[in-house]
Amino acid sequence: MKYVEQHGEISNREARELLNLAKSTTKRILKQMVLEGLLREHGERRMRTYKMRQNPALRKFSH
C-alpha cells in the first residue's frame, strides 16, 4: 500500500518485482485488495494498474 500511496498506482509486474512472488500470487493478492475495497482496477489485461480507492468517508473533507 505504501508503494501505491507514493507512486499513485502499481501494476502486477511492479508488485511481483517488489514482493518477489509468482505472477499468479500477485494477481490473487491484488484482486483480493480490490474486493476488499482497498484498490481499484484501471485498464485491461497487461495494461491493468491498481490505484488507491478513496475512502468515501474522507471525500467530504477533500474539498
All heavy atoms as TSV, in Angstrom:
chain	resi	resn	atom	element	x	y	z
A	1	MET	N	N	0.828	-1.186	0.000
A	1	MET	CA	C	0.000	0.000	0.000
A	1	MET	C	C	0.878	1.256	0.000
A	1	MET	O	O	0.524	2.224	-0.638
A	1	MET	CB	C	-0.921	-0.011	1.224
A	1	MET	CG	C	-1.994	-1.086	1.172
A	1	MET	SD	S	-3.114	-0.994	-0.229
A	1	MET	CE	C	-4.036	0.449	0.169
A	2	LYS	N	N	1.983	1.202	0.687
A	2	LYS	CA	C	2.860	2.370	0.753
A	2	LYS	C	C	3.367	2.728	-0.653
A	2	LYS	O	O	3.422	3.894	-1.008
A	2	LYS	CB	C	4.018	2.116	1.705
A	2	LYS	CG	C	4.872	3.346	1.932
A	2	LYS	CD	C	5.828	3.122	3.059
A	2	LYS	CE	C	5.571	3.810	4.263
A	2	LYS	NZ	N	4.876	4.572	4.977
A	3	TYR	N	N	3.706	1.703	-1.453
A	3	TYR	CA	C	4.166	1.954	-2.822
A	3	TYR	C	C	3.085	2.668	-3.620
A	3	TYR	O	O	3.365	3.628	-4.327
A	3	TYR	CB	C	4.542	0.628	-3.497
A	3	TYR	CG	C	5.068	0.803	-4.897
A	3	TYR	CD1	C	6.420	0.946	-5.131
A	3	TYR	CD2	C	4.212	0.833	-5.998
A	3	TYR	CE1	C	6.916	1.120	-6.407
A	3	TYR	CE2	C	4.687	1.004	-7.279
A	3	TYR	CZ	C	6.034	1.153	-7.483
A	3	TYR	OH	O	6.521	1.331	-8.747
A	4	VAL	N	N	1.848	2.215	-3.506
A	4	VAL	CA	C	0.735	2.823	-4.244
A	4	VAL	C	C	0.504	4.253	-3.759
A	4	VAL	O	O	0.262	5.154	-4.568
A	4	VAL	CB	C	-0.549	1.979	-4.110
A	4	VAL	CG1	C	-1.700	2.616	-4.866
A	4	VAL	CG2	C	-0.314	0.566	-4.619
A	5	GLU	N	N	0.610	4.476	-2.465
A	5	GLU	CA	C	0.460	5.830	-1.930
A	5	GLU	C	C	1.537	6.751	-2.486
A	5	GLU	O	O	1.261	7.896	-2.842
A	5	GLU	CB	C	0.542	5.814	-0.402
A	5	GLU	CG	C	-0.661	5.192	0.259
A	5	GLU	CD	C	-0.477	5.018	1.760
A	5	GLU	OE1	O	0.576	5.409	2.307
A	5	GLU	OE2	O	-1.406	4.482	2.385
A	6	GLN	N	N	2.771	6.271	-2.589
A	6	GLN	CA	C	3.888	7.089	-3.047
A	6	GLN	C	C	3.901	7.289	-4.559
A	6	GLN	O	O	4.285	8.350	-5.039
A	6	GLN	CB	C	5.211	6.461	-2.611
A	6	GLN	CG	C	5.420	6.507	-1.121
A	6	GLN	CD	C	6.677	5.761	-0.694
A	6	GLN	OE1	O	7.273	5.000	-1.454
A	6	GLN	NE2	N	7.070	5.974	0.544
A	7	HIS	N	N	3.486	6.273	-5.318
A	7	HIS	CA	C	3.587	6.320	-6.780
A	7	HIS	C	C	2.247	6.497	-7.490
A	7	HIS	O	O	2.219	6.660	-8.703
A	7	HIS	CB	C	4.279	5.056	-7.284
A	7	HIS	CG	C	5.696	4.943	-6.830
A	7	HIS	ND1	N	6.043	4.320	-5.660
A	7	HIS	CD2	C	6.846	5.405	-7.364
A	7	HIS	CE1	C	7.346	4.383	-5.503
A	7	HIS	NE2	N	7.860	5.042	-6.525
A	8	GLY	N	N	1.156	6.403	-6.768
A	8	GLY	CA	C	-0.157	6.613	-7.361
A	8	GLY	C	C	-0.810	5.370	-7.934
A	8	GLY	O	O	-2.023	5.309	-8.047
A	9	GLU	N	N	-0.007	4.377	-8.303
A	9	GLU	CA	C	-0.544	3.141	-8.864
A	9	GLU	C	C	0.526	2.065	-8.843
A	9	GLU	O	O	1.701	2.354	-8.617
A	9	GLU	CB	C	-1.051	3.352	-10.291
A	9	GLU	CG	C	0.039	3.706	-11.281
A	9	GLU	CD	C	-0.495	3.989	-12.670
A	9	GLU	OE1	O	-1.684	4.300	-12.816
A	9	GLU	OE2	O	0.290	3.877	-13.610
A	10	ILE	N	N	0.082	0.829	-9.102
A	10	ILE	CA	C	1.016	-0.290	-9.206
A	10	ILE	C	C	0.480	-1.269	-10.238
A	10	ILE	O	O	-0.731	-1.429	-10.386
A	10	ILE	CB	C	1.221	-0.982	-7.830
A	10	ILE	CG1	C	2.410	-1.938	-7.885
A	10	ILE	CG2	C	-0.057	-1.674	-7.362
A	10	ILE	CD1	C	2.883	-2.402	-6.524
A	11	SER	N	N	1.365	-1.907	-10.958
A	11	SER	CA	C	0.987	-2.953	-11.908
A	11	SER	C	C	1.328	-4.307	-11.292
A	11	SER	O	O	2.049	-4.392	-10.294
A	11	SER	CB	C	1.758	-2.788	-13.221
A	11	SER	OG	O	3.149	-3.037	-13.005
A	12	ASN	N	N	0.825	-5.363	-11.900
A	12	ASN	CA	C	1.144	-6.710	-11.429
A	12	ASN	C	C	2.654	-6.928	-11.503
A	12	ASN	O	O	3.247	-7.480	-10.584
A	12	ASN	CB	C	0.393	-7.750	-12.266
A	12	ASN	CG	C	0.538	-9.142	-11.698
A	12	ASN	OD1	O	1.643	-9.661	-11.598
A	12	ASN	ND2	N	-0.565	-9.743	-11.323
A	13	ARG	N	N	3.270	-6.465	-12.565
A	13	ARG	CA	C	4.719	-6.639	-12.739
A	13	ARG	C	C	5.493	-5.936	-11.619
A	13	ARG	O	O	6.425	-6.501	-11.048
A	13	ARG	CB	C	5.168	-6.094	-14.094
A	13	ARG	CG	C	6.694	-6.095	-14.234
A	13	ARG	CD	C	7.127	-5.552	-15.534
A	13	ARG	NE	N	7.023	-6.644	-16.492
A	13	ARG	CZ	C	7.100	-6.504	-17.792
A	13	ARG	NH1	N	7.242	-5.323	-18.333
A	13	ARG	NH2	N	7.020	-7.547	-18.584
A	14	GLU	N	N	5.110	-4.707	-11.302
A	14	GLU	CA	C	5.786	-3.969	-10.225
A	14	GLU	C	C	5.608	-4.687	-8.886
A	14	GLU	O	O	6.557	-4.806	-8.110
A	14	GLU	CB	C	5.244	-2.541	-10.135
A	14	GLU	CG	C	5.638	-1.684	-11.310
A	14	GLU	CD	C	4.866	-0.393	-11.404
A	14	GLU	OE1	O	3.672	-0.374	-11.009
A	14	GLU	OE2	O	5.438	0.596	-11.880
A	15	ALA	N	N	4.399	-5.181	-8.639
A	15	ALA	CA	C	4.138	-5.904	-7.396
A	15	ALA	C	C	4.975	-7.176	-7.330
A	15	ALA	O	O	5.542	-7.500	-6.283
A	15	ALA	CB	C	2.651	-6.244	-7.280
A	16	ARG	N	N	5.085	-7.901	-8.442
A	16	ARG	CA	C	5.912	-9.119	-8.489
A	16	ARG	C	C	7.358	-8.812	-8.156
A	16	ARG	O	O	8.001	-9.523	-7.393
A	16	ARG	CB	C	5.849	-9.764	-9.874
A	16	ARG	CG	C	4.624	-10.557	-10.136
A	16	ARG	CD	C	4.764	-11.477	-11.340
A	16	ARG	NE	N	5.531	-10.966	-12.453
A	16	ARG	CZ	C	5.016	-10.382	-13.533
A	16	ARG	NH1	N	3.724	-10.202	-13.637
A	16	ARG	NH2	N	5.779	-9.968	-14.506
A	17	GLU	N	N	7.878	-7.747	-8.745
A	17	GLU	CA	C	9.280	-7.385	-8.520
A	17	GLU	C	C	9.511	-6.951	-7.071
A	17	GLU	O	O	10.526	-7.303	-6.480
A	17	GLU	CB	C	9.696	-6.289	-9.492
A	17	GLU	CG	C	9.768	-6.768	-10.924
A	17	GLU	CD	C	9.977	-5.658	-11.938
A	17	GLU	OE1	O	10.077	-4.471	-11.537
A	17	GLU	OE2	O	10.052	-5.964	-13.140
A	18	LEU	N	N	8.574	-6.198	-6.516
A	18	LEU	CA	C	8.710	-5.740	-5.132
A	18	LEU	C	C	8.593	-6.870	-4.120
A	18	LEU	O	O	9.328	-6.919	-3.130
A	18	LEU	CB	C	7.645	-4.687	-4.809
A	18	LEU	CG	C	7.838	-3.314	-5.429
A	18	LEU	CD1	C	6.591	-2.470	-5.231
A	18	LEU	CD2	C	9.041	-2.621	-4.803
A	19	LEU	N	N	7.663	-7.786	-4.371
A	19	LEU	CA	C	7.372	-8.848	-3.419
A	19	LEU	C	C	8.106	-10.155	-3.708
A	19	LEU	O	O	8.088	-11.059	-2.893
A	19	LEU	CB	C	5.865	-9.109	-3.390
A	19	LEU	CG	C	4.999	-7.910	-3.004
A	19	LEU	CD1	C	3.529	-8.229	-3.195
A	19	LEU	CD2	C	5.298	-7.486	-1.575
A	20	ASN	N	N	8.705	-10.249	-4.907
A	20	ASN	CA	C	9.411	-11.455	-5.327
A	20	ASN	C	C	8.494	-12.682	-5.261
A	20	ASN	O	O	8.842	-13.714	-4.680
A	20	ASN	CB	C	10.674	-11.666	-4.485
A	20	ASN	CG	C	11.640	-12.626	-5.145
A	20	ASN	OD1	O	11.695	-12.743	-6.365
A	20	ASN	ND2	N	12.413	-13.328	-4.341
A	21	LEU	N	N	7.297	-12.523	-5.849
A	21	LEU	CA	C	6.309	-13.593	-5.866
A	21	LEU	C	C	5.955	-13.951	-7.305
A	21	LEU	O	O	6.242	-13.205	-8.231
A	21	LEU	CB	C	5.037	-13.147	-5.136
A	21	LEU	CG	C	5.174	-12.868	-3.648
A	21	LEU	CD1	C	3.890	-12.262	-3.113
A	21	LEU	CD2	C	5.529	-14.125	-2.890
A	22	ALA	N	N	5.287	-15.069	-7.476
A	22	ALA	CA	C	4.837	-15.518	-8.794
A	22	ALA	C	C	3.726	-14.608	-9.312
A	22	ALA	O	O	2.997	-13.984	-8.536
A	22	ALA	CB	C	4.325	-16.956	-8.712
A	23	LYS	N	N	3.588	-14.565	-10.632
A	23	LYS	CA	C	2.564	-13.739	-11.272
A	23	LYS	C	C	1.166	-14.071	-10.741
A	23	LYS	O	O	0.383	-13.177	-10.424
A	23	LYS	CB	C	2.614	-13.955	-12.789
A	23	LYS	CG	C	1.665	-13.114	-13.573
A	23	LYS	CD	C	1.850	-13.368	-15.068
A	23	LYS	CE	C	0.937	-12.486	-15.886
A	23	LYS	NZ	N	1.138	-12.700	-17.326
A	24	SER	N	N	0.859	-15.357	-10.628
A	24	SER	CA	C	-0.473	-15.768	-10.165
A	24	SER	C	C	-0.717	-15.342	-8.716
A	24	SER	O	O	-1.835	-14.978	-8.351
A	24	SER	CB	C	-0.649	-17.272	-10.305
A	24	SER	OG	O	0.318	-17.956	-9.528
A	25	THR	N	N	0.326	-15.350	-7.897
A	25	THR	CA	C	0.190	-14.969	-6.494
A	25	THR	C	C	-0.083	-13.474	-6.364
A	25	THR	O	O	-0.990	-13.067	-5.625
A	25	THR	CB	C	1.456	-15.349	-5.689
A	25	THR	OG1	O	1.695	-16.744	-5.854
A	25	THR	CG2	C	1.302	-15.004	-4.225
A	26	THR	N	N	0.677	-12.655	-7.096
A	26	THR	CA	C	0.447	-11.207	-7.006
A	26	THR	C	C	-0.911	-10.846	-7.596
A	26	THR	O	O	-1.595	-9.968	-7.078
A	26	THR	CB	C	1.557	-10.396	-7.697
A	26	THR	OG1	O	1.709	-10.824	-9.041
A	26	THR	CG2	C	2.872	-10.526	-6.966
A	27	LYS	N	N	-1.315	-11.543	-8.645
A	27	LYS	CA	C	-2.640	-11.290	-9.230
A	27	LYS	C	C	-3.726	-11.574	-8.201
A	27	LYS	O	O	-4.670	-10.790	-8.051
A	27	LYS	CB	C	-2.834	-12.166	-10.474
A	27	LYS	CG	C	-4.135	-11.940	-11.184
A	27	LYS	CD	C	-4.220	-12.800	-12.439
A	27	LYS	CE	C	-5.535	-12.595	-13.143
A	27	LYS	NZ	N	-5.638	-13.411	-14.351
A	28	ARG	N	N	-3.593	-12.670	-7.486
A	28	ARG	CA	C	-4.570	-13.041	-6.465
A	28	ARG	C	C	-4.589	-12.009	-5.325
A	28	ARG	O	O	-5.650	-11.614	-4.854
A	28	ARG	CB	C	-4.264	-14.439	-5.924
A	28	ARG	CG	C	-5.311	-14.982	-4.996
A	28	ARG	CD	C	-5.082	-16.433	-4.611
A	28	ARG	NE	N	-3.792	-16.636	-3.953
A	28	ARG	CZ	C	-2.759	-17.309	-4.471
A	28	ARG	NH1	N	-2.862	-17.868	-5.662
A	28	ARG	NH2	N	-1.648	-17.450	-3.805
A	29	ILE	N	N	-3.417	-11.552	-4.893
A	29	ILE	CA	C	-3.329	-10.553	-3.822
A	29	ILE	C	C	-3.973	-9.240	-4.256
A	29	ILE	O	O	-4.764	-8.651	-3.513
A	29	ILE	CB	C	-1.857	-10.326	-3.411
A	29	ILE	CG1	C	-1.320	-11.562	-2.695
A	29	ILE	CG2	C	-1.728	-9.086	-2.521
A	29	ILE	CD1	C	0.189	-11.544	-2.488
A	30	LEU	N	N	-3.641	-8.773	-5.456
A	30	LEU	CA	C	-4.198	-7.515	-5.952
A	30	LEU	C	C	-5.712	-7.621	-6.125
A	30	LEU	O	O	-6.455	-6.700	-5.772
A	30	LEU	CB	C	-3.520	-7.111	-7.267
A	30	LEU	CG	C	-2.050	-6.694	-7.133
A	30	LEU	CD1	C	-1.404	-6.608	-8.509
A	30	LEU	CD2	C	-1.916	-5.384	-6.382
A	31	LYS	N	N	-6.181	-8.747	-6.644
A	31	LYS	CA	C	-7.612	-8.971	-6.825
A	31	LYS	C	C	-8.332	-8.939	-5.475
A	31	LYS	O	O	-9.407	-8.356	-5.342
A	31	LYS	CB	C	-7.841	-10.314	-7.527
A	31	LYS	CG	C	-9.245	-10.583	-7.936
A	31	LYS	CD	C	-9.633	-9.725	-9.081
A	31	LYS	CE	C	-9.873	-10.491	-10.335
A	31	LYS	NZ	N	-10.361	-9.586	-11.377
A	32	GLN	N	N	-7.723	-9.559	-4.458
A	32	GLN	CA	C	-8.314	-9.561	-3.118
A	32	GLN	C	C	-8.379	-8.143	-2.552
A	32	GLN	O	O	-9.361	-7.766	-1.914
A	32	GLN	CB	C	-7.509	-10.476	-2.178
A	32	GLN	CG	C	-8.111	-10.608	-0.802
A	32	GLN	CD	C	-9.489	-11.247	-0.822
A	32	GLN	OE1	O	-9.736	-12.181	-1.580
A	32	GLN	NE2	N	-10.395	-10.739	-0.013
A	33	MET	N	N	-7.350	-7.347	-2.813
A	33	MET	CA	C	-7.343	-5.959	-2.337
A	33	MET	C	C	-8.434	-5.144	-3.023
A	33	MET	O	O	-9.025	-4.251	-2.410
A	33	MET	CB	C	-5.962	-5.343	-2.538
A	33	MET	CG	C	-4.912	-5.982	-1.643
A	33	MET	SD	S	-3.263	-5.352	-1.927
A	33	MET	CE	C	-3.347	-3.873	-0.915
A	34	VAL	N	N	-8.739	-5.463	-4.274
A	34	VAL	CA	C	-9.849	-4.814	-4.984
A	34	VAL	C	C	-11.168	-5.217	-4.330
A	34	VAL	O	O	-12.026	-4.377	-4.050
A	34	VAL	CB	C	-9.840	-5.174	-6.491
A	34	VAL	CG1	C	-11.125	-4.726	-7.170
A	34	VAL	CG2	C	-8.629	-4.553	-7.175
A	35	LEU	N	N	-11.336	-6.508	-4.072
A	35	LEU	CA	C	-12.571	-6.999	-3.453
A	35	LEU	C	C	-12.792	-6.408	-2.062
A	35	LEU	O	O	-13.925	-6.170	-1.653
A	35	LEU	CB	C	-12.552	-8.524	-3.373
A	35	LEU	CG	C	-12.639	-9.264	-4.705
A	35	LEU	CD1	C	-12.438	-10.758	-4.506
A	35	LEU	CD2	C	-13.962	-8.982	-5.387
A	36	GLU	N	N	-11.705	-6.150	-1.340
A	36	GLU	CA	C	-11.799	-5.577	-0.004
A	36	GLU	C	C	-11.983	-4.063	-0.025
A	36	GLU	O	O	-12.139	-3.438	1.016
A	36	GLU	CB	C	-10.555	-5.945	0.801
A	36	GLU	CG	C	-10.482	-7.419	1.143
A	36	GLU	CD	C	-9.211	-7.803	1.874
A	36	GLU	OE1	O	-8.448	-6.908	2.276
A	36	GLU	OE2	O	-8.987	-9.012	2.031
A	37	GLY	N	N	-11.943	-3.482	-1.238
A	37	GLY	CA	C	-12.166	-2.051	-1.360
A	37	GLY	C	C	-10.944	-1.184	-1.121
A	37	GLY	O	O	-11.054	0.031	-0.995
A	38	LEU	N	N	-9.758	-1.789	-1.089
A	38	LEU	CA	C	-8.539	-1.027	-0.859
A	38	LEU	C	C	-8.000	-0.415	-2.144
A	38	LEU	O	O	-7.447	0.680	-2.136
A	38	LEU	CB	C	-7.465	-1.923	-0.227
A	38	LEU	CG	C	-7.831	-2.520	1.126
A	38	LEU	CD1	C	-6.805	-3.560	1.536
A	38	LEU	CD2	C	-7.960	-1.421	2.165
A	39	LEU	N	N	-8.136	-1.146	-3.251
A	39	LEU	CA	C	-7.644	-0.695	-4.553
A	39	LEU	C	C	-8.768	-0.742	-5.572
A	39	LEU	O	O	-9.764	-1.425	-5.378
A	39	LEU	CB	C	-6.503	-1.601	-5.031
A	39	LEU	CG	C	-5.238	-1.659	-4.191
A	39	LEU	CD1	C	-4.275	-2.691	-4.776
A	39	LEU	CD2	C	-4.572	-0.302	-4.097
A	40	ARG	N	N	-8.564	-0.030	-6.685
A	40	ARG	CA	C	-9.479	-0.131	-7.815
A	40	ARG	C	C	-8.663	-0.400	-9.067
A	40	ARG	O	O	-7.520	0.047	-9.185
A	40	ARG	CB	C	-10.350	1.110	-7.957
A	40	ARG	CG	C	-9.607	2.394	-8.040
A	40	ARG	CD	C	-10.562	3.585	-7.878
A	40	ARG	NE	N	-9.791	4.778	-7.588
A	40	ARG	CZ	C	-9.574	5.749	-8.463
A	40	ARG	NH1	N	-10.090	5.695	-9.658
A	40	ARG	NH2	N	-8.854	6.787	-8.123
A	41	GLU	N	N	-9.233	-1.154	-9.978
A	41	GLU	CA	C	-8.547	-1.550	-11.211
A	41	GLU	C	C	-8.747	-0.509	-12.294
A	41	GLU	O	O	-9.825	0.079	-12.407
A	41	GLU	CB	C	-9.092	-2.876	-11.727
A	41	GLU	CG	C	-8.865	-4.039	-10.803
A	41	GLU	CD	C	-9.506	-5.296	-11.330
A	41	GLU	OE1	O	-10.693	-5.249	-11.723
A	41	GLU	OE2	O	-8.825	-6.334	-11.338
A	42	HIS	N	N	-7.711	-0.339	-13.122
A	42	HIS	CA	C	-7.781	0.524	-14.294
A	42	HIS	C	C	-7.129	-0.205	-15.454
A	42	HIS	O	O	-6.035	-0.742	-15.306
A	42	HIS	CB	C	-7.031	1.842	-14.058
A	42	HIS	CG	C	-7.701	2.736	-13.088
A	42	HIS	ND1	N	-8.673	3.624	-13.448
A	42	HIS	CD2	C	-7.570	2.859	-11.752
A	42	HIS	CE1	C	-9.098	4.267	-12.379
A	42	HIS	NE2	N	-8.443	3.814	-11.331
A	43	GLY	N	N	-7.785	-0.212	-16.596
A	43	GLY	CA	C	-7.217	-0.832	-17.779
A	43	GLY	C	C	-7.568	-2.302	-17.926
A	43	GLY	O	O	-8.247	-2.885	-17.096
A	44	GLU	N	N	-7.094	-2.856	-19.009
A	44	GLU	CA	C	-7.382	-4.240	-19.374
A	44	GLU	C	C	-6.100	-5.061	-19.426
A	44	GLU	O	O	-5.044	-4.555	-19.796
A	44	GLU	CB	C	-8.049	-4.281	-20.750
A	44	GLU	CG	C	-9.387	-3.586	-20.823
A	44	GLU	CD	C	-10.480	-4.357	-20.130
A	44	GLU	OE1	O	-10.427	-5.598	-20.163
A	44	GLU	OE2	O	-11.370	-3.718	-19.560
A	45	ARG	N	N	-6.210	-6.288	-19.037
A	45	ARG	CA	C	-5.160	-7.306	-19.157
A	45	ARG	C	C	-3.772	-6.820	-18.783
A	45	ARG	O	O	-3.545	-6.414	-17.665
A	45	ARG	CB	C	-5.180	-7.910	-20.546
A	45	ARG	CG	C	-6.490	-8.580	-20.860
A	45	ARG	CD	C	-6.471	-9.137	-22.245
A	45	ARG	NE	N	-7.782	-9.621	-22.590
A	45	ARG	CZ	C	-7.987	-10.754	-23.192
A	45	ARG	NH1	N	-6.984	-11.504	-23.550
A	45	ARG	NH2	N	-9.207	-11.129	-23.466
A	46	ARG	N	N	-2.848	-6.821	-19.724
A	46	ARG	CA	C	-1.454	-6.486	-19.435
A	46	ARG	C	C	-1.258	-5.017	-19.076
A	46	ARG	O	O	-0.258	-4.665	-18.464
A	46	ARG	CB	C	-0.573	-6.844	-20.624
A	46	ARG	CG	C	-0.521	-8.346	-20.849
A	46	ARG	CD	C	0.265	-8.697	-22.053
A	46	ARG	NE	N	1.673	-8.379	-21.814
A	46	ARG	CZ	C	2.648	-8.703	-22.607
A	46	ARG	NH1	N	2.402	-9.354	-23.713
A	46	ARG	NH2	N	3.892	-8.379	-22.315
A	47	MET	N	N	-2.186	-4.170	-19.445
A	47	MET	CA	C	-2.072	-2.737	-19.160
A	47	MET	C	C	-2.755	-2.362	-17.841
A	47	MET	O	O	-2.771	-1.207	-17.457
A	47	MET	CB	C	-2.673	-1.921	-20.306
A	47	MET	CG	C	-1.992	-2.139	-21.639
A	47	MET	SD	S	-0.237	-1.709	-21.608
A	47	MET	CE	C	-0.341	0.039	-21.383
A	48	ARG	N	N	-3.314	-3.342	-17.132
A	48	ARG	CA	C	-4.060	-3.074	-15.906
A	48	ARG	C	C	-3.135	-2.539	-14.815
A	48	ARG	O	O	-2.041	-3.035	-14.609
A	48	ARG	CB	C	-4.747	-4.336	-15.414
A	48	ARG	CG	C	-5.569	-4.108	-14.149
A	48	ARG	CD	C	-6.420	-5.294	-13.826
A	48	ARG	NE	N	-7.445	-5.407	-14.854
A	48	ARG	CZ	C	-7.917	-6.542	-15.346
A	48	ARG	NH1	N	-7.469	-7.675	-14.909
A	48	ARG	NH2	N	-8.838	-6.542	-16.270
A	49	THR	N	N	-3.609	-1.494	-14.143
A	49	THR	CA	C	-2.928	-0.969	-12.977
A	49	THR	C	C	-3.931	-0.889	-11.836
A	49	THR	O	O	-5.140	-0.980	-12.045
A	49	THR	CB	C	-2.330	0.425	-13.230
A	49	THR	OG1	O	-3.372	1.328	-13.600
A	49	THR	CG2	C	-1.252	0.392	-14.299
A	50	TYR	N	N	-3.417	-0.719	-10.668
A	50	TYR	CA	C	-4.244	-0.658	-9.461
A	50	TYR	C	C	-3.937	0.643	-8.742
A	50	TYR	O	O	-2.773	0.983	-8.526
A	50	TYR	CB	C	-3.950	-1.856	-8.553
A	50	TYR	CG	C	-4.250	-3.173	-9.228
A	50	TYR	CD1	C	-3.313	-3.770	-10.065
A	50	TYR	CD2	C	-5.473	-3.794	-9.063
A	50	TYR	CE1	C	-3.594	-4.967	-10.706
A	50	TYR	CE2	C	-5.767	-4.986	-9.702
A	50	TYR	CZ	C	-4.820	-5.560	-10.517
A	50	TYR	OH	O	-5.108	-6.738	-11.159
A	51	LYS	N	N	-4.993	1.370	-8.397
A	51	LYS	CA	C	-4.858	2.649	-7.711
A	51	LYS	C	C	-5.601	2.593	-6.394
A	51	LYS	O	O	-6.504	1.790	-6.214
A	51	LYS	CB	C	-5.423	3.784	-8.572
A	51	LYS	CG	C	-4.674	3.952	-9.869
A	51	LYS	CD	C	-5.220	5.089	-10.679
A	51	LYS	CE	C	-4.418	5.202	-11.981
A	51	LYS	NZ	N	-4.792	6.384	-12.747
A	52	MET	N	N	-5.229	3.492	-5.505
A	52	MET	CA	C	-5.894	3.574	-4.203
A	52	MET	C	C	-7.357	3.932	-4.409
A	52	MET	O	O	-7.689	4.774	-5.223
A	52	MET	CB	C	-5.264	4.658	-3.328
A	52	MET	CG	C	-3.844	4.392	-2.926
A	52	MET	SD	S	-3.664	3.137	-1.675
A	52	MET	CE	C	-4.425	3.938	-0.298
A	53	ARG	N	N	-8.205	3.294	-3.659
A	53	ARG	CA	C	-9.622	3.651	-3.666
A	53	ARG	C	C	-9.809	4.675	-2.565
A	53	ARG	O	O	-9.429	4.446	-1.426
A	53	ARG	CB	C	-10.488	2.430	-3.404
A	53	ARG	CG	C	-11.967	2.746	-3.422
A	53	ARG	CD	C	-12.786	1.509	-3.164
A	53	ARG	NE	N	-12.630	0.510	-4.205
A	53	ARG	CZ	C	-13.386	0.453	-5.310
A	53	ARG	NH1	N	-14.334	1.326	-5.505
A	53	ARG	NH2	N	-13.196	-0.485	-6.208
A	54	GLN	N	N	-10.354	5.817	-2.933
A	54	GLN	CA	C	-10.564	6.864	-1.936
A	54	GLN	C	C	-11.669	6.457	-0.979
A	54	GLN	O	O	-12.723	5.993	-1.390
A	54	GLN	CB	C	-10.939	8.182	-2.605
A	54	GLN	CG	C	-11.033	9.323	-1.631
A	54	GLN	CD	C	-11.354	10.636	-2.315
A	54	GLN	OE1	O	-11.604	10.672	-3.513
A	54	GLN	NE2	N	-11.352	11.694	-1.570
A	55	ASN	N	N	-11.427	6.629	0.276
A	55	ASN	CA	C	-12.404	6.300	1.309
A	55	ASN	C	C	-13.579	7.267	1.199
A	55	ASN	O	O	-13.396	8.470	1.318
A	55	ASN	CB	C	-11.748	6.418	2.690
A	55	ASN	CG	C	-12.660	5.994	3.805
A	55	ASN	OD1	O	-13.877	5.993	3.666
A	55	ASN	ND2	N	-12.070	5.641	4.916
A	56	PRO	N	N	-14.794	6.774	0.948
A	56	PRO	CA	C	-15.956	7.651	0.808
A	56	PRO	C	C	-16.150	8.566	2.010
A	56	PRO	O	O	-16.600	9.693	1.868
A	56	PRO	CB	C	-17.139	6.690	0.672
A	56	PRO	CG	C	-16.544	5.396	0.271
A	56	PRO	CD	C	-15.147	5.372	0.815
A	57	ALA	N	N	-15.797	8.123	3.183
A	57	ALA	CA	C	-15.961	8.946	4.387
A	57	ALA	C	C	-15.024	10.149	4.371
A	57	ALA	O	O	-15.313	11.165	4.998
A	57	ALA	CB	C	-15.704	8.101	5.629
A	58	LEU	N	N	-13.910	10.038	3.633
A	58	LEU	CA	C	-12.951	11.136	3.589
A	58	LEU	C	C	-13.226	12.124	2.463
A	58	LEU	O	O	-12.675	13.212	2.464
A	58	LEU	CB	C	-11.525	10.576	3.442
A	58	LEU	CG	C	-11.045	9.676	4.579
A	58	LEU	CD1	C	-9.655	9.159	4.254
A	58	LEU	CD2	C	-11.029	10.425	5.891
A	59	ARG	N	N	-14.049	11.772	1.502
A	59	ARG	CA	C	-14.318	12.649	0.352
A	59	ARG	C	C	-14.848	14.013	0.774
A	59	ARG	O	O	-14.486	15.012	0.214
A	59	ARG	CB	C	-15.309	11.992	-0.597
A	59	ARG	CG	C	-14.692	10.897	-1.405
A	59	ARG	CD	C	-15.646	10.386	-2.455
A	59	ARG	NE	N	-15.096	9.174	-3.009
A	59	ARG	CZ	C	-15.796	8.174	-3.421
A	59	ARG	NH1	N	-17.113	8.197	-3.380
A	59	ARG	NH2	N	-15.222	7.105	-3.910
A	60	LYS	N	N	-15.690	14.040	1.777
A	60	LYS	CA	C	-16.275	15.310	2.198
A	60	LYS	C	C	-15.225	16.259	2.764
A	60	LYS	O	O	-15.414	17.458	2.781
A	60	LYS	CB	C	-17.396	15.093	3.204
A	60	LYS	CG	C	-16.976	14.418	4.477
A	60	LYS	CD	C	-18.175	14.174	5.371
A	60	LYS	CE	C	-17.773	13.353	6.591
A	60	LYS	NZ	N	-18.922	12.991	7.381
A	61	PHE	N	N	-14.073	15.729	3.181
A	61	PHE	CA	C	-13.007	16.561	3.744
A	61	PHE	C	C	-11.980	16.985	2.706
A	61	PHE	O	O	-11.126	17.797	2.985
A	61	PHE	CB	C	-12.306	15.822	4.886
A	61	PHE	CG	C	-13.212	15.496	6.015
A	61	PHE	CD1	C	-13.560	14.184	6.282
A	61	PHE	CD2	C	-13.742	16.497	6.821
A	61	PHE	CE1	C	-14.416	13.858	7.335
A	61	PHE	CE2	C	-14.593	16.184	7.865
A	61	PHE	CZ	C	-14.924	14.875	8.124
A	62	SER	N	N	-12.061	16.446	1.509
A	62	SER	CA	C	-11.046	16.731	0.491
A	62	SER	C	C	-11.368	17.958	-0.354
A	62	SER	O	O	-10.647	18.294	-1.251
A	62	SER	CB	C	-10.843	15.502	-0.397
A	62	SER	OG	O	-12.017	15.226	-1.132
A	63	HIS	N	N	-12.454	18.653	-0.090
A	63	HIS	CA	C	-12.825	19.824	-0.890
A	63	HIS	C	C	-12.180	21.068	-0.354
A	63	HIS	O	O	-11.992	21.386	0.699
A	63	HIS	CB	C	-14.346	20.005	-0.905
A	63	HIS	CG	C	-15.027	18.866	-1.611
A	63	HIS	ND1	N	-15.027	18.727	-2.967
A	63	HIS	CD2	C	-15.688	17.787	-1.126
A	63	HIS	CE1	C	-15.690	17.628	-3.292
A	63	HIS	NE2	N	-16.093	17.042	-2.189
